[in-house]
């Protein structure tokens, strides 16, 4: 096993000995790259209705603007570790930034759905490396005793991106038009690229390294087929459709073959040593659950506020912003106290806050007050912040330095897959439960229901009149959707609670005196 003094991933970080200004500039550039990639997962959510009209598509077709990006990013995250080792971290980082920025501009000028989906796929392909490379850079850039604060700063980009995406997207769409949700990446992409070219030192390259095409192929097959099954299942009536059955079989086969190949191959795509680390393995499961909640809540809340609450797009975006502030404040606090407080206790507090906020949301109606919306968002954001920073530090505390880049790539992959699955499942449950509740409530619309025979109900919803009957049907649909949203909030709460048990499997990072971790990594 390669020790810490010879590990290429560790030796690839001479930046840590650079002057403080250089390290700060690299940190800012890594943060901008992270924020760009994270923002684009959700920034287009509130602009979809406007894109639908401009690109002349149906409501089902326009969702490919979101899913194409998520699928491409999930598939291309896995080979980031190999690309970094083969071509050097700096080269891969810069190519990814340039490609992502160019793809963003192409998305802004797209004139058809086909063009948009192709350019979003390109965005996902190039953007996949940004988060894991920025995280690996930050882990190598700072000594052990400063990594808590470093991960808090870096994590703001990862967590704030999906949270603030709908807010920024709503404002840009309302003030300009939907194309600016993609144009906004240009200045950040140019600045981040220039900073990395000037200040980031490259890592060593292994020209003899060979790519495991078999491992990558079966993993891409499994992830791609799984996402297709989740996205198209509702339209095709799930397993009554031959297409969905085929996609389910391909997903299971791809993931099974990847697992077998990883265990048996001489030089697999991902090292099995990653999963033998107890902290890292437990951290992956927790990150998967957090990924589901992080993106699904944003995807649900935006249409909830607009369609049921009646808020305009810009106001809906602003009401979702406090979650980002809660996350930012919690990360700052967690980064400062993590060296003095048991990280698992901080994560337990965070999971508790997330679960409590989701429980409160199960009692919401479209008339929920603005004060409750804001306070709940802040609490939920704080919970996410208290989980993310200590989770990242604890998961990588016992991982061998030479596995760090592969580990950050896998962390991002799991978070992306969790986000995709979370959005797909909650969207399916929302549609399915709305139909079920509509059928259940419609059973009470009969001439024998006395509530519909007199008073205000009779005036507004006279079932003998076709006009008022249509209004009654619209109200039943609205009430059914409210109940379906509540069921989704319950589902996410039940996803969050069991992850607290995984904290028992994790070991607390060893407390180190200032400078010890710095010497161990670099010397």
Order of alpha helices (4+ residues) and beta strands (2+ residues): alpha-alpha-alpha-alpha-alpha-alpha-alpha-alpha-alpha-alpha-alpha-alpha-alpha-alpha-alpha-alpha-alpha-alpha-alpha-alpha-alpha-alpha
